[in-house]
Each structure stands twice: as structure tokens, then as C-alpha cells.
Amino acid sequence: MLLEFCDLVTSCVVELNVAHLGILIGYQMVALNTVIEDVPVTSKKKKGGSEQYLIPDPIKLDLDDIFDCGQVNEKKCKILNRITFVMSDPAQGHKLNIANVRKYDIVAVQPTAEIMFQTICTSRDIDIISLELTERTIFRFKKSQIKMACGHEVAFEILYVPLIKDRTLRRNILANGQKLVEKSRGKNILLSSGASQQIDFRGPYDVANLGLLFGMSQELAKNAVSRNGRSLLLHAEARRSGRAVIKMTPIAELELKDHWKIERLKEDNQGLSVISETELLGGLLESHSSALSQPPTKKRRKN
């Protein structure tokens, strides 16, 4: 199976050159990162002001400038926009709901305090928890918190550029990263570059090999630069558009065990109007509510 590789965080400083190189060396998806630095909650807004100005619009790139060389297939490549909030206080969580944030493809949070990490693990408004693993002492990773975040389909991100630049940072990142992989069992992990210049980039297979140093299996390491990124994009799309609660299934394709649902809808006056309209379309609205999740049970007669 052909893998689609992702690097979901590159610096916007030299966005064109970095994105171009990332695609040329084998990545199908590259995200340009806009960082919103931590602002103390005690700072007061101007009277009548708004926090809208804090969130810039996503960077727009002319894809023709990237793909004019004809060396890659434009249809198979994506340049995404990502925003990363550096936060230390849970009171700053309202920033995630600012209107301009919705213009970005991916929303990430980099917690700098343990209380923020605990809070963000319960959030459904983000896609990535980006961790600063270069410090020797970092907040503890609890299995229950990581499991909760993974249950919300949120990914944990490890940046590899500091790993290949400095010996001291390498030791800290490996130690902290191994703890994270141990608690998460290697699931929902992203290996991203954080590259701000072309020399920082590594090919996707080289990055997957770095995953082995964190204690990942070969399969999990490949997922960290491919499958996990694609799953994250599906999660981001669902977060922006909302999850579907109703689906349409043609009656001809309805399984025999589910035919009781048709009779149940006919018994309800409201359901009768729904089923009549649906039959004209040749389908059945199948609700995922608890009322229709199980077939009706037969009541026992009392002697």
C-alpha cells in the first residue's frame, strides 16, 4: 500500500522554500504553522476592544509557485494551515473559540504547565497537543489523561529538529518521548519537524527510523509520519463541520434484522410523515438515537 506522508508543522518564516522541499522529498501533506505566544491572563484588553486581532488570517500560498517545476503531482499534495497556541493557564482556553481560529485547518495547543496539560487533555476543540520535550524536568504523563485525549482522537506531537541539533536536547527529548510512548502505547503519536529552514528537513523514512529510538515498533513509527496524520485531518474536518447523527440507507440495502425500524417509525405519527417522504426518495432515515438503537423487546404476560 502506498503511504501518504505528513509533516504537520513547519515554520511560516520561509514557508515557500520549506513547503517546496518537504513535498519534493516525499511528503504529500505539509502544514504551515502560526504560533500564538502565551499571554498572561492578567493583561487587560482595551475598552471596547476585541481579541480578534490576536489571531492573524492563515497564510495563503500560490500553489503554482510550488508546483511549477513539474516534479510533483499537485493533485496529490496539500499545503495546510495550522495554528498553535502556547498556553500555561486554563483560563486562556476561550481563545480556541475566536472566529479566526476556524479558518485554520489544524488547531494545536502547546501546554507549558501541568494544569494546562491536564485541562487540554479533556478538550474536544483541538487536534494536536504539541509537547516541549527539551526540558529535563517536564510535567508527569498520566495514563488516564493520555487515554482520555486519545479517546477524543487528539494526537500528541514530538518535534524531531531539536533532537538532531544538540546532544543535551537529544538526551532530554529521548527520555521524555519514551515516557510518552510508554503511556500512550505508541498510539496517536505524530513525528513532525518544526523546521524553519531547509537543512532541518529529513525524509519520511528517516523520521520513521527516529521513532524506533522512542520505543515504537516499526509499524507505529511509520504511522507517526503517515496514517496518524491522515486520521488527524479527518478529526479536524469533523471538528469544524460537526459530527453527523443521521444517515440515509436505501430500503433495498437495509438488512433484514433492521426491518423492525420501519414498523416502529410507522407507529409514530411524526415518524409516519418522515417515512412517507423518505420512501419517495427510495431510502430510510436511520436515526442513531437511543430509541432506535435496539429492537423492541416483547413484554411478558403476567399469569
N, C-alpha and C positions, 0 to 999 in steps of 0.2 A: 504494500500500500504506500502511495506517495504521501510523505509527510508535508504539512504546511507549517513552516517555522515562523515564530513570532518573537519580536523584541519590542516589548510594550512600554519601554521608557528610554527615550533618548533626549538629550538636551535640545532646547529650541535655539540655542545660541548660533549654531551653524547648521540649522535644520536641513537645508537643501543638500549639502555635501554629505552629512551623516545619513540622511534617509536614502540618498542615492547609493552610497556604499553598502548600506545594510541590505538593500534589495539585490544589489549585484552579487553579493557573497552568499546569497541563498535564502534570505528572509522574504516571506510573502506578505507579512504584516509588520509595519514599523509604526510606533506611536511617538508623537512629539509631545514632550512633557512641559507643562506650565506649572511652576511651583508657586504656591501662595504661602509665604512665610508666616510663622507663628506671631500673632499679635495679642498682647496681654488684654484680658477681658476688662481691665480697669480703665483702658483708654476710652474716652468719651467721643461719641460722634458729634459732629457739628449740628447745631439746631436746624431741624428740618432736613438734615442730610440723609443719605442712604448708603448702605454698604455695597450697592451695585457697582460702584467704581472700583472696588477691590478686585473684582473678577473681570479680567480682560476677555475680549472675544477670542475664540480659537484662531490659531494661525491658519491662514489659507495659502496653500501652495498650488502653483500651476503644475499639474502633473505632466504637462507637455515638456516642461523644463527637465523633468527627471527621466522621462522615458523616451526622449528624442534620440537617444543613441541606438535604439532598436535592439538592445541586448537583452531586454526582458519583456515579458508579456504584460502589458498594462492591465488587462482584464483580470489577471490572477494576483495582482498586487494591490495592497491597500495602505494608504497613509492615514493614520488615525490621530485624533487629538485627545490628549489626556490632561487632566488637571489633578495636581497632588497638593493636599492641604497638610502643612506641618502643624500639629496641634498638641498642646500639653494639658488643656483644660476641657472637660466635657461640656462646659458652658458655651464653647465655640461651635458646637455641633449644628447650630442653626445656619451656619454658612453653607452647609450642604444643600440647603433648600433655596438658595438665591437663584433667581431666574436664569442668569447667565450660565450657571453650572450645567443646566440641561442641554446646553449647546455642545458640550463635550461628549465624546464617545465613551470615555472611561473616567471614572471618579475614584481617586485613591486618597488614603489618609496615611500619613507617617506620624504615629504617636511617639511622643518624646517623654512621656511619663506613664507609670504603670496604671494609674487610674484611668488615663485616656485609653490605654490598650484594652483594659477590661471593658470599658464602655463601647469602644468601637467594634469589639467582637460580637456585640449584640445588635449592631446596626444592619438594616436592610437597604440603606441609602448609598452604599458604596460597593465597589467591585474589587478593590485591592487594598490590603494592609501592607504598606511598604515599611520594612524594618531597617533601622540603622544598627547594623551589627558590628560596627568597627570599634565600639567601646568595650573595654574589658568587663565592666560590670553593667549588665543590662537587666531590665525587669524580668521576673521569672515567667516562663511559659507554663501555663497550667493546661492540662489536657482537656478539662471541661470547657474552658474558654475557647480553645482552638477547635474543639469539636463543634461548639455552637456556631462559630464563624463558618466552618466548612459546611454545616447544615444549611446555612444561608447562601451557599455557593460563592463565598468570598475567598479570594486567593491570597496567599502570603508570598511576598516578593523578597528575593535575595538579589542584591546587585553585585555583579562579579568584577567590575572595574577596580574597586579598591583592593580586591583580592590579588590581582596580578601586578599591582603597583608598589606595594610596600610590605616588607616582611612582618612588621609588627601588626599591621592591619590584617594581614593574611591569617595570622595566628588567631586573632580575636574573631574574625568572621567565620573561620572554620569551626571554632569551638561553639560559638553561638548558633551557627547554622546547623550543626549536628544535633544540638538540643532541640531546635525547632523541628527538624526532620524526624527525630525520635518521637516527639509528642504528637506530631501530625501523621506519623507513619508514611511520610513522603507524599501525602496526597495534597492537592490544591497548592502546590508549590510552583512559583514562577522564578525562572532564572533570567534576569534582564541585565542589560549593560549599564544603563545610566550614562552612556557615552556622550561626551561633549566635543570630541574630536575623532577624526577617522582612525587614528592609531589605536584608540581604545577598543575598537570593534574586534570581535572574534567570530569565526564561523559557527553555525548552529551545532555542528557535530563536536567542535572543540568545547563549546559551552556545555553540551550534554556530558562530556567527559569530566568537566569540573563538578557536575552533580554527583559523580561517584565519590568525590572527596568528602561530601556531606553525608555519606552513608546511604545514598539512594541506590536502588537496583538500576540496572541498565534501562529497563522499561520505564521506571519512574523518572529517570534522568531525561530520557527523550520526551516524556510527557511534559516535563517542566519547560521545554522550549517549543512545544508543538500543541498537543491536544489540550493542555490546561489553558493555553491562551485562547484557543477557539471556543472552549466552554465558557470562558470569562466573557467573551464578546457576546455570546448568546444571553448570558446573565445580564449584561449591561443593556442589551436591547429590550429584554423583558422588564428591567427596572424602569426604563424610560417610557415604555408604552403601556405597562400594566399587564398582569397575567390574565390569560383567557380563562373564563369559567364556564363557557358554553361552547359546544362543538356540534356540528351538523353531520349526521350519518345517514346516508340513503337507506330507506327501509329494506331494499333488496340486499344490502350488505349487513343488516342488523343480525346478530347471532340469535339463534333460537332461544337461548336461555334469557335473552333480554326482551322478548316479545311481551312480557308482562307489563313493561313500562308503557306500552301503547294503551292497554286497557286501563292502567292507572290514570293516565292523562285524560282518557275519555270520561272517567268518573267525575272529574273535576270540571266545573263549568268554565273556569279560566283555561284549564288545560284543553278543553274541547275546542275553543277558538284557536288555540295555538296549534293543535294537531291538524285542524282543518286547513289552516293556512300553509302548514308545512307539507301536507300531502300534495298540495298543488305544486310544490317545488320538487316533490319526489323524495323528501327526506324527513328526518325526525330530529327535533331539537332535544338533545340529550343533556339534561342538567346534571351537574356534579354536586348538587346539594345533598344533604344527608337524607332527605326524604326519599330520594330516588336511588340512593346508593345501594340499597339492599332490597331483594324481592319481598313481597308481602308475606307475613307469617300467618299460618292458619290458627285460629283460636280454638281451644279445646272446649267441648261442651261439658258442662257440669252435670253429673248424674243426679 
